[in-house]
Amino acid sequence: MASYLAARETTLELLKLCNIDICPIDTSYYYYRVNLAANATFLALFSASLLGFIATYGFTRRGLAFTVAMVCNMNAHFNNCM
């Protein structure tokens, strides 16, 4: 059991040191390569959506639970991306 844990720590340590220059994209589970333009586009879309939900709530005062849930979700998403 100890050898398994030691081997697992070594693998995790190697993965922490992995970057695009060292590791090929084939080692990625999703074959995902980070793209700044795509991430900026999604950030802009989610920001516009957040402002739209806040504006809708501000003008209509309807859907409080939905608006709070959407604002919390988008806030959590932004905090994980940054």
Secondary structure by P-SEA (a helix, b strand, c coil): caaaaaaaaaaaaaaaaccccccccccccccccccaaaaaaaaaaaaaaaaaaaaaaaacccaaaaaaaaaaaaaaaaaaac
